[in-house]
Amino acid sequence: MLNYLTLIFLCQLIGEAFVAFFELPVPGPVMGMVLLFAGLSVRRSVPDDLDTVSRALLSNLSLLFVPAGTGIMVHLGLLANDGLAVSAALVISTVATVAVTGLLMQTLTAKRGGNQDDA
């Protein structure tokens, strides 16, 4: 399983390098996920050990928010100055995300020909 954890971090590293080299406005980890997704798409399956490693990372994902929360508390004064702008950005981006997700789900469900009542 260490090999697959290394693969995940290697994809992130390559994504970071790719974004830095081409000066793309995309976060490096996102580009790394795209690379990993492309590799898995070519392979047409997810290895069992990669599934195990990724599930372990996802189950502990909340731990990664501790440093962000600490940073917010340390710089609370800066947040207080721009609190209205940050709040507006959060609300607008959340509403946009929910709307786009809903529209995409409707479109994909309609194309698939599935019954929307099936849950």
C-alpha atoms as a printed R data frame, in Angstrom:
    type eleno elety resid chain resno       x      y       z
1   ATOM     1    CA   MET     A     1   0.000  0.000   0.000
2   ATOM     2    CA   LEU     A     2   2.986  2.283   0.452
3   ATOM     3    CA   ASN     A     3   3.479  2.165  -3.313
4   ATOM     4    CA   TYR     A     4  -0.003  3.587  -3.918
5   ATOM     5    CA   LEU     A     5   0.416  6.301  -1.286
6   ATOM     6    CA   THR     A     6   3.639  7.218  -3.061
7   ATOM     7    CA   LEU     A     7   1.750  7.229  -6.369
8   ATOM     8    CA   ILE     A     8  -0.824  9.677  -4.985
9   ATOM     9    CA   PHE     A     9   1.882 12.033  -3.722
10  ATOM    10    CA   LEU     A    10   3.865 11.644  -6.938
11  ATOM    11    CA   CYS     A    11   0.812 12.669  -8.970
12  ATOM    12    CA   GLN     A    12   0.453 15.705  -6.731
13  ATOM    13    CA   LEU     A    13   4.129 16.575  -7.186
14  ATOM    14    CA   ILE     A    14   3.904 16.214 -10.959
15  ATOM    15    CA   GLY     A    15   0.740 18.332 -10.934
16  ATOM    16    CA   GLU     A    16   2.512 21.040  -8.936
17  ATOM    17    CA   ALA     A    17   5.477 20.995 -11.331
18  ATOM    18    CA   PHE     A    18   3.169 21.067 -14.373
19  ATOM    19    CA   VAL     A    19   1.233 24.061 -13.034
20  ATOM    20    CA   ALA     A    20   4.412 25.916 -12.078
21  ATOM    21    CA   PHE     A    21   6.100 25.238 -15.429
22  ATOM    22    CA   PHE     A    22   3.131 26.282 -17.577
23  ATOM    23    CA   GLU     A    23   1.972 28.998 -15.111
24  ATOM    24    CA   LEU     A    24  -1.575 27.646 -15.100
25  ATOM    25    CA   PRO     A    25  -4.266 29.186 -12.857
26  ATOM    26    CA   VAL     A    26  -5.104 25.769 -11.410
27  ATOM    27    CA   PRO     A    27  -3.935 24.366  -8.066
28  ATOM    28    CA   GLY     A    28  -1.212 21.738  -8.403
29  ATOM    29    CA   PRO     A    29  -3.084 19.068  -6.410
30  ATOM    30    CA   VAL     A    30  -6.067 19.437  -8.750
31  ATOM    31    CA   MET     A    31  -3.809 18.867 -11.744
32  ATOM    32    CA   GLY     A    32  -2.366 15.861  -9.910
33  ATOM    33    CA   MET     A    33  -5.874 14.454  -9.436
34  ATOM    34    CA   VAL     A    34  -6.515 14.938 -13.144
35  ATOM    35    CA   LEU     A    35  -3.330 13.009 -13.926
36  ATOM    36    CA   LEU     A    36  -4.284 10.209 -11.538
37  ATOM    37    CA   PHE     A    37  -7.792 10.100 -13.002
38  ATOM    38    CA   ALA     A    38  -6.372  9.923 -16.529
39  ATOM    39    CA   GLY     A    39  -4.113  7.038 -15.529
40  ATOM    40    CA   LEU     A    40  -6.974  5.163 -13.906
41  ATOM    41    CA   SER     A    41  -9.182  5.823 -16.939
42  ATOM    42    CA   VAL     A    42  -6.583  4.307 -19.223
43  ATOM    43    CA   ARG     A    43  -6.269  1.332 -16.875
44  ATOM    44    CA   ARG     A    44 -10.096  1.113 -16.648
45  ATOM    45    CA   SER     A    45 -10.017 -0.013 -13.020
46  ATOM    46    CA   VAL     A    46  -8.889  1.018  -9.568
47  ATOM    47    CA   PRO     A    47  -6.449 -1.356  -7.856
48  ATOM    48    CA   ASP     A    48  -7.723 -2.686  -4.534
49  ATOM    49    CA   ASP     A    49  -4.755 -1.309  -2.588
50  ATOM    50    CA   LEU     A    50  -5.225  2.152  -4.122
51  ATOM    51    CA   ASP     A    51  -8.877  2.011  -3.088
52  ATOM    52    CA   THR     A    52  -7.841  1.086   0.460
53  ATOM    53    CA   VAL     A    53  -5.270  3.897   0.676
54  ATOM    54    CA   SER     A    54  -7.623  6.503  -0.758
55  ATOM    55    CA   ARG     A    55 -10.428  5.504   1.621
56  ATOM    56    CA   ALA     A    56  -8.043  5.798   4.572
57  ATOM    57    CA   LEU     A    57  -6.994  9.275   3.446
58  ATOM    58    CA   LEU     A    58 -10.591 10.366   2.933
59  ATOM    59    CA   SER     A    59 -11.684  9.045   6.317
60  ATOM    60    CA   ASN     A    60  -9.033 11.229   7.979
61  ATOM    61    CA   LEU     A    61  -9.528 14.244   5.724
62  ATOM    62    CA   SER     A    62 -10.993 16.320   8.537
63  ATOM    63    CA   LEU     A    63  -7.566 16.374  10.212
64  ATOM    64    CA   LEU     A    64  -6.277 18.453   7.311
65  ATOM    65    CA   PHE     A    65  -8.642 21.272   8.271
66  ATOM    66    CA   VAL     A    66  -7.016 21.739  11.704
67  ATOM    67    CA   PRO     A    67  -4.132 23.875  10.344
68  ATOM    68    CA   ALA     A    68  -6.591 25.979   8.335
69  ATOM    69    CA   GLY     A    69  -8.747 26.527  11.407
70  ATOM    70    CA   THR     A    70  -5.687 27.482  13.424
71  ATOM    71    CA   GLY     A    71  -4.656 29.957  10.733
72  ATOM    72    CA   ILE     A    72  -8.095 31.548  10.832
73  ATOM    73    CA   MET     A    73  -7.893 31.962  14.593
74  ATOM    74    CA   VAL     A    74  -4.383 33.424  14.406
75  ATOM    75    CA   HIS     A    75  -5.398 35.951  11.744
76  ATOM    76    CA   LEU     A    76  -8.883 36.690  13.048
77  ATOM    77    CA   GLY     A    77  -8.180 40.431  12.892
78  ATOM    78    CA   LEU     A    78  -7.578 40.264   9.151
79  ATOM    79    CA   LEU     A    79 -10.755 38.259   8.701
80  ATOM    80    CA   ALA     A    80 -12.716 40.829  10.712
81  ATOM    81    CA   ASN     A    81 -11.636 43.564   8.288
82  ATOM    82    CA   ASP     A    82 -12.833 41.629   5.245
83  ATOM    83    CA   GLY     A    83 -15.563 39.562   6.879
84  ATOM    84    CA   LEU     A    84 -18.367 40.873   4.684
85  ATOM    85    CA   ALA     A    85 -16.486 40.159   1.460
86  ATOM    86    CA   VAL     A    86 -15.474 36.679   2.642
87  ATOM    87    CA   SER     A    87 -19.035 35.888   3.743
88  ATOM    88    CA   ALA     A    88 -20.462 37.080   0.423
89  ATOM    89    CA   ALA     A    89 -17.931 34.992  -1.505
90  ATOM    90    CA   LEU     A    90 -18.776 31.907   0.559
91  ATOM    91    CA   VAL     A    91 -22.531 32.297   0.084
92  ATOM    92    CA   ILE     A    92 -22.296 33.043  -3.645
93  ATOM    93    CA   SER     A    93 -19.877 30.180  -4.328
94  ATOM    94    CA   THR     A    94 -21.996 27.743  -2.301
95  ATOM    95    CA   VAL     A    95 -25.185 28.695  -4.143
96  ATOM    96    CA   ALA     A    96 -23.383 28.468  -7.505
97  ATOM    97    CA   THR     A    97 -21.955 25.053  -6.632
98  ATOM    98    CA   VAL     A    98 -25.336 23.676  -5.564
99  ATOM    99    CA   ALA     A    99 -26.993 25.069  -8.712
100 ATOM   100    CA   VAL     A   100 -24.376 23.686 -11.083
101 ATOM   101    CA   THR     A   101 -24.387 20.306  -9.332
102 ATOM   102    CA   GLY     A   102 -28.176 20.103  -9.537
103 ATOM   103    CA   LEU     A   103 -28.259 21.059 -13.220
104 ATOM   104    CA   LEU     A   104 -25.484 18.612 -14.028
105 ATOM   105    CA   MET     A   105 -27.280 15.838 -12.172
106 ATOM   106    CA   GLN     A   106 -30.514 16.536 -14.061
107 ATOM   107    CA   THR     A   107 -28.682 16.584 -17.388
108 ATOM   108    CA   LEU     A   108 -26.789 13.363 -16.719
109 ATOM   109    CA   THR     A   109 -29.883 11.608 -15.393
110 ATOM   110    CA   ALA     A   110 -31.892 12.658 -18.462
111 ATOM   111    CA   LYS     A   111 -29.157 11.496 -20.851
112 ATOM   112    CA   ARG     A   112 -28.903  8.197 -19.043
113 ATOM   113    CA   GLY     A   113 -32.642  7.723 -19.370
114 ATOM   114    CA   GLY     A   114 -32.967  6.844 -15.726
115 ATOM   115    CA   ASN     A   115 -35.988  7.446 -13.565
116 ATOM   116    CA   GLN     A   116 -35.393 10.318 -11.150
117 ATOM   117    CA   ASP     A   117 -37.576  8.646  -8.543
118 ATOM   118    CA   ASP     A   118 -35.002  5.855  -8.121
119 ATOM   119    CA   ALA     A   119 -32.808  6.705  -5.176
